Amino acid sequence: MKKIILMAIILLHTGMVLANDGSKLIRMQQRQERIIRSALKRNKITDNEYRKLMNEQRVIKRYIDLADADHYWNQAELKRVRGKLDRAESRLKRYKTNWEE
C-alpha cells in the first residue's frame, strides 16, 4: 500500500513540474511578443522583420495550444516549444542589432 501511495505522489509531482514548465513557456512566448512590439515602436526592427517575427510567434502559439490542449506537457512537447522559443529569441536579438555591436 505504501508503494502505491509513494508512486502516486511521485506521478503527481512529475505532472505538476511538467505543468509548471508549460506555463513558464507560455509566459516566455508572451514576453517575446511584447519585446517584438516594443522593438517596432522604438524602431529597432523594420516592418519586414516585425512581420517575420510575428509570424514565428503565431507558429509558436499554435504549438503551445496543441501541447496545452490536454493540460499535460510531455517531454517531447516541452522540448519542441522550448527549441522554437530559443530560436525566436536568437533571431530577435539578431534583428534588433542588425549585426552591429
TORMI-154629 format. One record per residue: x, y negated, z of N, C-alpha, C in turn; residue in one letter; residue number from 1. Coordinates in steps of 0.001 Angstrom, whole numbers, plus 500000, padded with zeros to 6 digits. Atoms other than C-alpha are relative to their C-alpha. Layout:
N
+--------+--------+--------+--------+--------+--------+--------+--------+--------+------+-----+
:    n_X :    n_Y :    n_Z :   ca_X :   ca_Y :   ca_Z :    c_X :    c_Y :    c_Z : code : pos :
+--------+--------+--------+--------+--------+--------+--------+--------+--------+------+-----+
:      X :      Y :      Z :      X :      Y :      Z :      X :      Y :      Z :    A : NUM :
...
+--------+--------+--------+--------+--------+--------+--------+--------+--------+------+-----+
//
This chain:
101
+--------+--------+--------+--------+--------+--------+--------+--------+--------+------+-----+
:    n_X :    n_Y :    n_Z :   ca_X :   ca_Y :   ca_Z :    c_X :    c_Y :    c_Z : code : pos :
+--------+--------+--------+--------+--------+--------+--------+--------+--------+------+-----+
: 500825 : 501195 : 500000 : 500000 : 500000 : 500000 : 500868 : 498743 : 500000 :    M :   1 :
: 499109 : 501153 : 499930 : 502846 : 497643 : 500870 : 500659 : 499740 : 498649 :    K :   2 :
: 499370 : 500150 : 501307 : 504459 : 498316 : 497495 : 499048 : 499329 : 499008 :    K :   3 :
: 500995 : 500587 : 500899 : 501246 : 497409 : 495667 : 499832 : 498516 : 500294 :    I :   4 :
: 500150 : 501410 : 499616 : 500849 : 494171 : 497606 : 501243 : 499206 : 499590 :    I :   5 :
: 498755 : 500666 : 500387 : 504509 : 493296 : 497043 : 500063 : 499791 : 498487 :    L :   6 :
: 500014 : 500129 : 501450 : 504163 : 493956 : 493304 : 499021 : 498924 : 499557 :    M :   7 :
: 500996 : 501011 : 500349 : 501030 : 491809 : 493145 : 500527 : 498600 : 500287 :    A :   8 :
: 499430 : 501308 : 499657 : 502804 : 488934 : 494890 : 501072 : 499606 : 498992 :    I :   9 :
: 498952 : 500292 : 500987 : 505767 : 489193 : 492512 : 499389 : 499604 : 498665 :    I :  10 :
: 500654 : 500329 : 501272 : 503485 : 489179 : 489470 : 499321 : 498637 : 500050 :    L :  11 :
: 500626 : 501307 : 499862 : 501531 : 486187 : 490757 : 501037 : 498885 : 499995 :    L :  12 :
: 498926 : 500999 : 499961 : 504746 : 484304 : 491474 : 500566 : 499787 : 498593 :    H :  13 :
: 499490 : 500110 : 501365 : 506054 : 485061 : 487978 : 499018 : 499241 : 499127 :    T :  14 :
: 501023 : 500711 : 500768 : 502781 : 483862 : 486476 : 499978 : 498517 : 500316 :    G :  15 :
: 499990 : 501411 : 499619 : 502938 : 480623 : 488441 : 501237 : 499291 : 499453 :    M :  16 :
: 498777 : 500598 : 500534 : 506533 : 479991 : 487368 : 499842 : 499742 : 498509 :    V :  17 :
: 500200 : 500182 : 501438 : 505619 : 480512 : 483717 : 498991 : 498901 : 499721 :    L :  18 :
: 500988 : 501062 : 500183 : 502586 : 478253 : 484066 : 500637 : 498639 : 500246 :    A :  19 :
: 499316 : 501258 : 499732 : 504782 : 475539 : 485565 : 500910 : 499616 : 498850 :    N :  20 :
: 499163 : 500291 : 501157 : 507207 : 475853 : 482658 : 499158 : 499490 : 498842 :    D :  21 :
: 500888 : 500462 : 501066 : 504291 : 475428 : 480258 : 499578 : 498562 : 500215 :    G :  22 :
: 500408 : 501378 : 499736 : 503102 : 472262 : 481951 : 501191 : 499054 : 499874 :    S :  23 :
: 498795 : 500818 : 500159 : 506686 : 470976 : 482004 : 500245 : 499710 : 498515 :    K :  24 :
: 499809 : 500196 : 501433 : 506903 : 471490 : 478236 : 498955 : 499042 : 499428 :    L :  25 :
: 501047 : 500922 : 500444 : 503604 : 469678 : 477732 : 500387 : 498569 : 500362 :    I :  26 :
: 499555 : 501346 : 499591 : 504943 : 466710 : 479711 : 501182 : 499520 : 499163 :    R :  27 :
: 498866 : 500375 : 500846 : 508177 : 466765 : 477678 : 499519 : 499516 : 498634 :    M :  28 :
: 500525 : 500388 : 501309 : 506184 : 466576 : 474453 : 499335 : 498634 : 500083 :    Q :  29 :
: 500658 : 501296 : 499843 : 504085 : 463688 : 475729 : 501027 : 498886 : 500183 :    Q :  30 :
: 498941 : 500977 : 499798 : 507239 : 461869 : 476855 : 500689 : 499661 : 498675 :    R :  31 :
: 499374 : 500235 : 501295 : 508822 : 462325 : 473431 : 499116 : 499130 : 499112 :    Q :  32 :
: 500925 : 500788 : 500821 : 505730 : 460930 : 471754 : 499994 : 498533 : 500433 :    E :  33 :
: 499933 : 501383 : 499510 : 505817 : 457835 : 473986 : 501298 : 499324 : 499573 :    R :  34 :
: 498712 : 500560 : 500389 : 509506 : 457320 : 473228 : 500004 : 499657 : 498514 :    I :  35 :
: 500060 : 500257 : 501447 : 508864 : 457571 : 469487 : 499194 : 498736 : 499725 :    I :  36 :
: 500832 : 501189 : 500216 : 506083 : 454993 : 469654 : 500726 : 498728 : 500446 :    R :  37 :
: 499295 : 501193 : 499527 : 508197 : 452582 : 471709 : 501202 : 499682 : 499107 :    S :  38 :
: 498870 : 500243 : 500901 : 511172 : 453049 : 469359 : 499532 : 499291 : 498730 :    A :  39 :
: 500531 : 500698 : 501169 : 508989 : 451982 : 466441 : 499678 : 498552 : 500343 :    L :  40 :
: 500334 : 501372 : 499600 : 507746 : 448932 : 468352 : 501245 : 499135 : 500144 :    K :  41 :
: 498761 : 500756 : 499806 : 511334 : 447911 : 469171 : 500885 : 500011 : 498755 :    R :  42 :
: 499292 : 499932 : 501285 : 512384 : 448511 : 465526 : 501299 : 500795 : 500082 :    N :  43 :
: 498841 : 499111 : 499928 : 514854 : 451241 : 466487 : 499951 : 501053 : 498902 :    K :  44 :
: 500168 : 499032 : 501082 : 513433 : 453562 : 463812 : 499152 : 499369 : 498908 :    I :  45 :
: 500771 : 500517 : 501122 : 511941 : 452936 : 460383 : 498624 : 500664 : 499965 :    T :  46 :
: 501338 : 499411 : 500148 : 508369 : 453683 : 459333 : 500091 : 501439 : 499500 :    D :  47 :
: 499841 : 498651 : 500542 : 509538 : 456718 : 457378 : 500487 : 500969 : 501080 :    N :  48 :
: 499528 : 499172 : 498894 : 511453 : 458091 : 460377 : 498887 : 500236 : 501013 :    E :  49 :
: 501141 : 499872 : 499086 : 508405 : 457425 : 462569 : 499021 : 501054 : 499480 :    Y :  50 :
: 500931 : 499036 : 500602 : 506202 : 459388 : 460176 : 500541 : 501427 : 500144 :    R :  51 :
: 499402 : 498666 : 499885 : 508628 : 462332 : 460139 : 499960 : 500509 : 501443 :    K :  52 :
: 499983 : 499599 : 498596 : 508957 : 462370 : 463930 : 498602 : 500326 : 500516 :    L :  53 :
: 501366 : 499741 : 499539 : 505203 : 462160 : 464499 : 499422 : 501266 : 499360 :    M :  54 :
: 500419 : 498733 : 500606 : 504580 : 464981 : 462018 : 500585 : 501171 : 500777 :    N :  55 :
: 499369 : 498965 : 499193 : 507040 : 467056 : 464003 : 499294 : 500154 : 501352 :    E :  56 :
: 500726 : 499938 : 498729 : 505199 : 466167 : 467222 : 498646 : 500685 : 499829 :    Q :  57 :
: 501278 : 499311 : 500256 : 501916 : 467322 : 465658 : 500200 : 501510 : 499914 :    R :  58 :
: 499706 : 498565 : 500086 : 503502 : 470687 : 464855 : 500254 : 500558 : 501391 :    V :  59 :
: 499712 : 499545 : 498633 : 504795 : 470974 : 468420 : 498716 : 500090 : 500810 :    I :  60 :
: 501286 : 499958 : 499285 : 501342 : 470116 : 469797 : 499188 : 501226 : 499594 :    K :  61 :
: 500733 : 498836 : 500484 : 499837 : 472834 : 467628 : 500542 : 501273 : 500655 :    R :  62 :
: 499408 : 498835 : 499334 : 502295 : 475406 : 469025 : 499641 : 500021 : 501479 :    Y :  63 :
: 500359 : 500060 : 498576 : 501579 : 474210 : 472570 : 498545 : 500413 : 500191 :    I :  64 :
: 501410 : 499622 : 499884 : 497821 : 474526 : 472018 : 499811 : 501505 : 499816 :    D :  65 :
: 500103 : 498553 : 500202 : 498255 : 478066 : 470679 : 500540 : 500765 : 501208 :    L :  66 :
: 499398 : 499310 : 498861 : 500505 : 479053 : 473566 : 499158 : 499838 : 501257 :    A :  67 :
: 500762 : 500289 : 498787 : 498247 : 477458 : 476174 : 498545 : 500454 : 499898 :    D :  68 :
: 501393 : 499595 : 500188 : 495014 : 478929 : 474781 : 499555 : 500997 : 501066 :    A :  69 :
: 500359 : 499013 : 498983 : 495090 : 481819 : 477245 : 500515 : 499615 : 501393 :    D :  70 :
: 499473 : 500512 : 498732 : 496689 : 479717 : 480045 : 501106 : 500881 : 500568 :    H :  71 :
: 498857 : 499184 : 499599 : 499632 : 482131 : 480129 : 501093 : 499796 : 498961 :    Y :  72 :
: 498865 : 500231 : 500887 : 503024 : 481357 : 478657 : 500969 : 501173 : 500147 :    W :  73 :
: 498989 : 498953 : 499920 : 505159 : 484385 : 477834 : 501353 : 499424 : 499583 :    N :  74 :
: 498647 : 500498 : 500235 : 508906 : 484089 : 477325 : 500211 : 499566 : 498550 :    Q :  75 :
: 499843 : 500358 : 501410 : 508677 : 484005 : 473516 : 499369 : 498641 : 499710 :    A :  76 :
: 500662 : 501291 : 500197 : 506216 : 481103 : 473604 : 500807 : 498871 : 500629 :    E :  77 :
: 499178 : 501018 : 499344 : 508356 : 479199 : 476096 : 501239 : 499676 : 499176 :    L :  78 :
: 498769 : 500182 : 500773 : 511476 : 479722 : 474012 : 499717 : 499261 : 498694 :    K :  79 :
: 500346 : 500632 : 501272 : 509761 : 478701 : 470762 : 499700 : 498515 : 500190 :    R :  80 :
: 500371 : 501404 : 499776 : 508281 : 475476 : 472154 : 501201 : 499212 : 500510 :    V :  81 :
: 498817 : 500688 : 499488 : 511445 : 474580 : 474079 : 500993 : 499719 : 498875 :    R :  82 :
: 499105 : 500202 : 501131 : 513505 : 475042 : 470913 : 499531 : 498877 : 499101 :    G :  83 :
: 500553 : 501074 : 500835 : 511188 : 472800 : 468919 : 500166 : 498640 : 500680 :    K :  84 :
: 499829 : 501258 : 499272 : 511305 : 470138 : 471632 : 501462 : 499551 : 500015 :    L :  85 :
: 498579 : 500353 : 500004 : 515095 : 470283 : 471786 : 500427 : 499455 : 498639 :    D :  86 :
: 499662 : 500495 : 501339 : 515405 : 469879 : 468012 : 499396 : 498630 : 499759 :    R :  87 :
: 500643 : 501302 : 500166 : 512935 : 466999 : 468072 : 500751 : 498928 : 500784 :    A :  88 :
: 499250 : 500950 : 499184 : 514912 : 465324 : 470864 : 501299 : 499594 : 499312 :    E :  89 :
: 498738 : 500336 : 500668 : 518187 : 465550 : 468945 : 499743 : 499188 : 498736 :    S :  90 :
: 500331 : 500772 : 501200 : 516532 : 464272 : 465767 : 499619 : 498565 : 500372 :    R :  91 :
: 500379 : 501334 : 499550 : 515045 : 461337 : 467681 : 501241 : 499187 : 500370 :    L :  92 :
: 498762 : 500698 : 499650 : 518472 : 460434 : 469107 : 500761 : 499584 : 498746 :    K :  93 :
: 499287 : 500305 : 501235 : 519989 : 460607 : 465637 : 499333 : 498856 : 499249 :    R :  94 :
: 500711 : 501068 : 500700 : 517287 : 458405 : 464120 : 500130 : 498666 : 500740 :    Y :  95 :
: 499925 : 501248 : 499245 : 517487 : 455856 : 466932 : 501355 : 499313 : 499827 :    K :  96 :
: 498686 : 500610 : 500168 : 521203 : 455338 : 466451 : 500384 : 499852 : 498538 :    T :  97 :
: 499678 : 500037 : 501427 : 521262 : 455918 : 462679 : 501495 : 500176 : 499770 :    N :  98 :
: 498590 : 499622 : 500095 : 524738 : 457386 : 463089 : 500928 : 498866 : 500419 :    W :  99 :
: 499155 : 501082 : 499501 : 526018 : 454206 : 464712 : 500128 : 500155 : 501513 :    E : 100 :
: 499775 : 499881 : 498556 : 527538 : 454416 : 468140 : 500340 : 498652 : 500562 :    E : 101 :
+--------+--------+--------+--------+--------+--------+--------+--------+--------+------+-----+
//
